[in-house]
Amino acid sequence: MVFERRLNRRRPEDLMLLGGVLLLALTGLVMVMSASLQIGETRLGSPFYFFNRHLIYLLLALAAGVTTYVMAPIALLDRLRVLALAGAGLVLVLVLLPGIGREVNGSQRWIAFPGFNIQASELAKLGYLIWLAGYINLQREALVERWQAFLIPLGVLGLLSILLLLEPDFGAAVVLGIATFGMLFMAGVPMLRFLSIALAVVAAAALVALLQPYRVARLMNFLDPWADQFGGGYQLTQSLIAFGRGHIDGVGLGNSVQKLFYLPEAHTDFVFAVTAEEFGLIGSIAIIALFMLVCWRIFQLAFRLLEKEQLFSGQLVLGIGLVFASQAFVNMGVNMGLLPTKGLTLPLVSYGGSSLLVTAVMIGLVLRIGTDSTPVAPVRRRERR
C-alpha cells in the first residue's frame, strides 16, 4: 500500500505540460538536424556533427529532468537560497576570468571544460530564481510595506546584470529583469514603486546604449534592416526572407535555402526562421501554440500555489514560467523582426547543451512541485469475497 502511494506521487500530474515539452524537444532535434547539415559538413567534415551532439545533450537533459523530478528536495531549496545566489554570482565571475571563460563571436559567455562548454547565464538564472523565491517567501510583508525590502532584490539584480553586461549578454539580463518584476508584482508590491523603478531602468538603458554605440546601431538596424541589408541588418533581412519563402505550408523539411550559409546561426538563434521557411505559417503557428500550452500550464500551477499561500513553490514556478515565456517571446520576436537582435536561444528547440540541461531541470522542478501539491487519492483495498 505504501509502495503504491509513493508510485502514484512519482507520476507526473500535468501530462499536458510534459507532452508539450517533449514535442518541443523532438521538434528541436529535427530542426537542428535540418538547419545544421550543410554547416557541419562544410566546417567540420560531418553533416551530422551538430545533430549528434544535440542528441547527446537531449538525452542528458532528459536524465537531468527525470532525476530532478524524482529526487529534488523542494523544501530544502528554500533553505539553500543564499547558497544558490552565491553559486549564480560565482559562475558569472568565473566566466570573465582569462583561462576559464571562453570567447565565441566576441562574447565571453561560456566556461570551458574538456569536450564541452557551459553557458554561465543559464546556471545563474536558476540560482537567482531559487534565491528570489525564498526571499519573497521570507519577506513578503516587508516587501509590501517597506522600500528597503523592495530595493534589496533590485540591487542583487543590478549586480548580476552588470556581470552579464560585461560578457556581454544583454538578453539574459532582460530575461532576469522580466522575471524579477513579475515575481515581485505577484508578491503584492505596490504599483507606484514599479513605475518609479521603471523610469530609472529606462534612463539606465538609454545610458548603456549611448556608452556602447554598437547597441544604438543595432537598434537602428532593427527599425530599418533593409537600409543596411549587407551590414548590420544582414541577419534580420535573411530571417525575414526565410519567413517570406515559407508562405502557408513551407518549402518542405530539408529544403530551406536560407540555412545554406545565408542565415548566420541557423541552428541556434535563428532556428525558428528555418522552421518557418520549411513548414510555413502552419508550422510557425504550431510551434507558438506548443509554447503557449507549456506557459499556460506553468502559470496555472503557479497561480494555484500562490492562492494556497505556498509562496516559495508558487514564486519559483512563476519565475520559471516567466523566464521560459520571455526567452521564447524574445527569440521569436527577433526572428520575425519585432525586437532588436539578442543572443537568446529558443528554449528546447535551439541547439545548445546548457540551455537544454537547465530548461530540463526547471521543467523537472515544475512537474515535481505540481505533483507534490496535488492530493493523492487513497488506495482502496479490494474486498475479499
Phi and psi in degrees as a GROMACS rama.xvg file:
@    title "Ramachandran Plot"
@    xaxis  label "Phi"
@    yaxis  label "Psi"
@TYPE xy
-64.0654  -40.6097  VAL-2
-63.0535  -41.885  PHE-3
-64.4354  -37.9402  GLU-4
-65.6876  -41.9517  ARG-5
-65.3978  -38.4247  ARG-6
-63.2944  -41.019  LEU-7
-63.6345  -36.7644  ASN-8
-74.8438  -14.5464  ARG-9
-95.9099  1.91756  ARG-10
-91.4026  126.523  ARG-11
-55.2307  129.729  PRO-12
-73.3852  -37.9487  GLU-13
-101.495  86.995  ASP-14
-73.3321  -25.2305  LEU-15
-66.1926  -43.0392  MET-16
-63.2274  -46.8267  LEU-17
-61.7127  -42.3647  LEU-18
-63.4883  -42.199  GLY-19
-63.2056  -40.3713  GLY-20
-64.2713  -44.7782  VAL-21
-66.15  -38.1741  LEU-22
-64.9209  -40.1127  LEU-23
-64.8957  -41.0993  LEU-24
-65.8503  -41.1985  ALA-25
-68.3574  -38.6983  LEU-26
-60.7037  -43.2646  THR-27
-61.6777  -39.5085  GLY-28
-61.6595  -44.0934  LEU-29
-66.1428  -44.1373  VAL-30
-73.0379  -32.9312  MET-31
-63.2982  -41.5326  VAL-32
-62.1695  -46.9934  MET-33
-64.699  -41.8887  SER-34
-78.538  -16.5655  ALA-35
-113.444  1.13423  SER-36
-58.7031  -51.8724  LEU-37
-69.4841  -38.4543  GLN-38
-64.3744  -44.5962  ILE-39
-63.6907  -41.465  GLY-40
-68.8167  -40.7116  GLU-41
-74.3262  -45.6459  THR-42
-87.2024  -32.021  ARG-43
-122.837  -1.32328  LEU-44
77.7153  7.70602  GLY-45
-140.812  114.225  SER-46
-63.9289  -24.3999  PRO-47
-102.613  18.9316  PHE-48
-59.5358  -53.8499  TYR-49
-70.1002  -34.5749  PHE-50
-63.7035  -45.7617  PHE-51
-61.817  -43.4102  ASN-52
-66.491  -40.2666  ARG-53
-65.1606  -37.3684  HIS-54
-63.1662  -42.0591  LEU-55
-63.0473  -44.9263  ILE-56
-59.4263  -40.8657  TYR-57
-65.409  -40.5565  LEU-58
-66.8011  -40.3992  LEU-59
-64.5898  -39.4324  LEU-60
-64.2276  -40.4415  ALA-61
-61.2676  -44.4079  LEU-62
-63.3739  -41.0319  ALA-63
-65.6392  -41.2424  ALA-64
-64.8579  -43.0755  GLY-65
-65.7576  -43.2229  VAL-66
-61.2689  -42.1792  THR-67
-62.7354  -43.1639  THR-68
-63.1611  -40.523  TYR-69
-80.7329  -36.4806  VAL-70
-115.881  -9.71613  MET-71
-60.8815  123.955  ALA-72
-85.1036  86.5353  PRO-73
-57.9535  -44.2252  ILE-74
-63.9858  -32.1434  ALA-75
-74.1678  -29.1801  LEU-76
-59.3692  -37.3004  LEU-77
-61.0524  -41.1852  ASP-78
-74.2115  -19.2257  ARG-79
-98.4711  16.8218  LEU-80
-61.5478  -39.9006  ARG-81
-66.0085  -39.8993  VAL-82
-64.1943  -38.5713  LEU-83
-63.4972  -41.2093  ALA-84
-66.8473  -40.5353  LEU-85
-61.1932  -39.9502  ALA-86
-64.5223  -38.8812  GLY-87
-62.504  -45.3375  ALA-88
-66.8191  -36.712  GLY-89
-63.5672  -46.1841  LEU-90
-66.4428  -32.0251  VAL-91
-72.8369  -25.5149  LEU-92
-79.9037  -43.8699  VAL-93
-59.3593  -37.8464  LEU-94
-66.8031  -19.2645  VAL-95
-89.2651  -9.01516  LEU-96
-82.1017  134.403  LEU-97
-60.8349  138.365  PRO-98
89.8137  -19.5048  GLY-99
-107.765  -51.3528  ILE-100
-77.5211  145.589  GLY-101
-114.304  132.531  ARG-102
-95.2239  129.101  GLU-103
-134.691  124.484  VAL-104
54.6104  38.6236  ASN-105
83.7417  0.288424  GLY-106
-120.554  134.916  SER-107
-103.491  82.1227  GLN-108
-114.063  -5.79621  ARG-109
-117.36  139.563  TRP-110
-94.6994  121.661  ILE-111
-84.1994  129.75  ALA-112
-125.52  158.873  PHE-113
-58.9173  114.546  PRO-114
91.6196  -14.0783  GLY-115
-158.705  164.786  PHE-116
-124.93  151.211  ASN-117
-118.487  127.139  ILE-118
-79.6019  118.411  GLN-119
-61.2435  -38.8438  ALA-120
-64.3301  -30.2414  SER-121
-65.8375  -44.1266  GLU-122
-67.1861  -38.2752  LEU-123
-64.0958  -36.3464  ALA-124
-57.4862  -48.8239  LYS-125
-65.9828  -45.0938  LEU-126
-60.9832  -41.105  GLY-127
-66.992  -40.7268  TYR-128
-63.1728  -40.1609  LEU-129
-62.4355  -43.4613  ILE-130
-65.078  -45.6286  TRP-131
-65.4007  -40.0727  LEU-132
-62.0766  -41.6233  ALA-133
-66.9933  -38.1763  GLY-134
-64.5307  -44.0194  TYR-135
-63.9587  -39.4977  ILE-136
-61.9598  -35.7009  ASN-137
-83.6268  -31.7754  LEU-138
-120.039  30.7819  GLN-139
-61.6834  -48.2161  ARG-140
-65.1019  -40.4017  GLU-141
-65.8339  -35.1858  ALA-142
-60.6671  -37.0364  LEU-143
-76.1261  -33.4167  VAL-144
-97.1091  -31.723  GLU-145
-122.582  137.855  ARG-146
-64.2681  -37.5476  TRP-147
-58.7755  -45.3227  GLN-148
-64.2272  -32.3095  ALA-149
-72.5625  -34.6056  PHE-150
-77.514  -22.8375  LEU-151
-60.5883  -52.7143  ILE-152
-63.1813  -31.0488  PRO-153
-68.8251  -34.8834  LEU-154
-66.2311  -42.1483  GLY-155
-63.2642  -43.3922  VAL-156
-59.7757  -40.9272  LEU-157
-61.7707  -42.8137  GLY-158
-64.2085  -45.0468  LEU-159
-64.7164  -37.2905  LEU-160
-66.1317  -37.1095  SER-161
-61.7031  -43.996  ILE-162
-63.2058  -38.9277  LEU-163
-67.1015  -38.4991  LEU-164
-70.153  -23.5858  LEU-165
-72.3055  -18.5469  LEU-166
-69.4034  -49.0654  GLU-167
-95.388  149.386  PRO-168
-141.79  75.6335  ASP-169
-65.529  -35.069  PHE-170
-62.5365  -43.5097  GLY-171
-64.2674  -37.5193  ALA-172
-63.4595  -39.4451  ALA-173
-64.0566  -43.8429  VAL-174
-62.4381  -44.2386  VAL-175
-64.1863  -36.8564  LEU-176
-63.9869  -43.119  GLY-177
-62.0589  -44.9643  ILE-178
-62.596  -41.4558  ALA-179
-62.3142  -50.115  THR-180
-66.4141  -36.4093  PHE-181
-65.3425  -43.0762  GLY-182
-67.3383  -41.4872  MET-183
-67.7608  -36.8297  LEU-184
-62.65  -44.2096  PHE-185
-70.3086  -16.622  MET-186
-79.8397  -7.64368  ALA-187
100.11  14.23  GLY-188
-65.1521  133.421  VAL-189
-59.0387  146.219  PRO-190
-63.8327  -32.3534  MET-191
-58.3436  -37.2025  LEU-192
-65.9183  -39.1417  ARG-193
-63.529  -40.8267  PHE-194
-64.1504  -39.8859  LEU-195
-64.4106  -45.1216  SER-196
-68.5465  -34.7809  ILE-197
-60.3867  -41.3095  ALA-198
-62.83  -40.4228  LEU-199
-66.8407  -38.7563  ALA-200
-65.3274  -42.4036  VAL-201
-61.8585  -42.6427  VAL-202
-64.121  -41.7021  ALA-203
-65.7295  -41.2308  ALA-204
-63.3511  -40.0324  ALA-205
-64.138  -38.8872  ALA-206
-64.734  -43.478  LEU-207
-61.099  -41.9934  VAL-208
-63.4551  -39.367  ALA-209
-73.0597  -33.8876  LEU-210
-72.7313  -24.4089  LEU-211
-120.861  94.1059  GLN-212
-57.8558  -27.1484  PRO-213
-65.0424  -26.1355  TYR-214
-70.3163  -37.9106  ARG-215
-63.8176  -43.1229  VAL-216
-62.3998  -38.7858  ALA-217
-64.8924  -38.3438  ARG-218
-65.4475  -42.4431  LEU-219
-63.5233  -38.8016  MET-220
-65.8843  -32.7512  ASN-221
-67.4556  -39.241  PHE-222
-70.1329  -33.6304  LEU-223
-146.063  75.9115  ASP-224
-65.4986  -26.5007  PRO-225
-73.7949  -14.0972  TRP-226
-69.7672  -23.0713  ALA-227
-142.451  58.9049  ASP-228
-70.3392  -15.564  GLN-229
-107.366  8.32229  PHE-230
-122.789  -113.845  GLY-231
-67.1087  -23.1306  GLY-232
-96.0021  11.7225  GLY-233
-62.4123  -49.3698  TYR-234
-58.2368  -47.3573  GLN-235
-67.5408  -41.2935  LEU-236
-64.3487  -40.2913  THR-237
-65.8999  -35.3409  GLN-238
-66.7888  -42.1908  SER-239
-66.1494  -34.9155  LEU-240
-62.5567  -39.8214  ILE-241
-60.9793  -43.2534  ALA-242
-64.5718  -40.2546  PHE-243
-64.6685  -38.6938  GLY-244
-70.5187  -23.4131  ARG-245
-70.6789  -29.9102  GLY-246
51.3566  -135.222  HIS-247
-86.5942  -49.8139  ILE-248
-113.123  4.33434  ASP-249
81.7663  172.536  GLY-250
-93.3561  -3.43006  VAL-251
103.726  149.387  GLY-252
-59.9728  125.728  LEU-253
89.13  -6.29102  GLY-254
-100.211  12.6062  ASN-255
-64.2749  137.199  SER-256
-93.4028  -34.5697  VAL-257
-64.919  -27.0561  GLN-258
-73.9946  -9.69545  LYS-259
-83.1206  60.7092  LEU-260
71.1495  7.20033  PHE-261
-83.8995  -41.9867  TYR-262
-100.943  109.121  LEU-263
-64.5904  147.668  PRO-264
55.3878  44.3031  GLU-265
-65.1766  -29.3754  ALA-266
-95.0973  -1.38457  HIS-267
-117.633  -91.2005  THR-268
-68.4979  -27.0508  ASP-269
-117.301  30.1854  PHE-270
-67.7034  -26.8295  VAL-271
-67.2248  -34.6179  PHE-272
-66.3597  -40.2347  ALA-273
-64.9782  -40.1148  VAL-274
-60.3865  -42.6535  THR-275
-64.504  -36.2236  ALA-276
-69.9544  -40.9815  GLU-277
-84.0405  -26.7912  GLU-278
-121.287  0.819707  PHE-279
66.9687  -161.494  GLY-280
-62.1415  -36.7424  LEU-281
-61.9984  -47.8447  ILE-282
-65.4912  -38.8018  GLY-283
-63.2997  -44.6147  SER-284
-64.3258  -37.2225  ILE-285
-63.1038  -42.5097  ALA-286
-63.827  -44.9725  ILE-287
-62.3925  -39.6281  ILE-288
-63.8759  -38.9636  ALA-289
-64.4436  -42.7091  LEU-290
-64.3979  -39.5057  PHE-291
-63.8704  -38.8404  MET-292
-62.5564  -48.5626  LEU-293
-61.9933  -46.2227  VAL-294
-64.476  -41.1358  CYS-295
-60.1114  -44.3804  TRP-296
-67.2392  -38.1111  ARG-297
-65.8693  -47.2379  ILE-298
-66.7105  -35.4984  PHE-299
-61.8702  -42.7744  GLN-300
-64.7774  -42.9735  LEU-301
-59.7698  -46.3791  ALA-302
-65.8044  -35.7843  PHE-303
-64.7657  -41.6859  ARG-304
-67.1398  -39.7962  LEU-305
-66.5514  -35.042  LEU-306
-65.3635  -31.0567  GLU-307
-83.9969  4.62891  LYS-308
64.3907  25.3041  GLU-309
-90.6043  79.6996  GLN-310
-67.1787  -47.2009  LEU-311
-62.7749  -51.0707  PHE-312
-62.112  -44.0464  SER-313
-64.3194  -43.5836  GLY-314
-68.7365  -36.7587  GLN-315
-65.1368  -44.5134  LEU-316
-64.2891  -40.8937  VAL-317
-61.5327  -44.427  LEU-318
-62.5097  -42.3298  GLY-319
-61.9846  -42.5428  ILE-320
-63.3783  -39.9489  GLY-321
-67.563  -41.0305  LEU-322
-63.9693  -46.0405  VAL-323
-62.792  -47.5031  PHE-324
-68.0193  -44.9291  ALA-325
-67.6339  -37.4585  SER-326
-67.0989  -41.1916  GLN-327
-65.0699  -43.1038  ALA-328
-63.0276  -44.9215  PHE-329
-64.5027  -45.3427  VAL-330
-60.9142  -48.5554  ASN-331
-68.3615  -34.6553  MET-332
-64.0916  -39.8053  GLY-333
-64.2166  -44.46  VAL-334
-61.2562  -33.9114  ASN-335
-93.9291  2.2637  MET-336
79.0947  17.9649  GLY-337
-88.8001  -19.9243  LEU-338
-136.145  155.836  LEU-339
-62.8678  155.788  PRO-340
-63.5847  128.911  THR-341
-132.1  149.132  LYS-342
-85.0504  58.9931  GLY-343
-114.173  134.072  LEU-344
-82.644  162.733  THR-345
-87.5451  114.918  LEU-346
-53.4197  132.618  PRO-347
72.3375  -10.3524  LEU-348
-111.727  -46.626  VAL-349
-69.7338  156.715  SER-350
-68.8283  134.593  TYR-351
155.722  118.103  GLY-352
-70.5683  -43.5284  GLY-353
-61.9609  -45.8776  SER-354
-62.1403  -42.9519  SER-355
-62.9804  -47.0351  LEU-356
-63.9716  -48.1697  LEU-357
-67.7298  -39.7295  VAL-358
-63.0211  -39.424  THR-359
-64.0111  -40.6319  ALA-360
-63.6858  -42.1216  VAL-361
-61.9336  -45.6446  MET-362
-64.8427  -37.7874  ILE-363
-60.2037  -40.5805  GLY-364
-63.7701  -43.0641  LEU-365
-62.0754  -46.3694  VAL-366
-63.7978  -40.4158  LEU-367
-64.7669  -45.7793  ARG-368
-62.5504  -41.5604  ILE-369
-63.3009  -39.5248  GLY-370
-68.5127  -43.3701  THR-371
-67.0143  -27.0659  ASP-372
-85.33  -6.44883  SER-373
-98.3238  123.7  THR-374
-59.5879  139.747  PRO-375
-90.2484  127.34  VAL-376
-66.2849  138.147  ALA-377
-64.083  144.571  PRO-378
-83.7089  117.929  VAL-379
-85.9908  136.515  ARG-380
-82.811  142.27  ARG-381
-75.4417  132.278  ARG-382
-74.7483  135.822  GLU-383
-81.6955  133.956  ARG-384
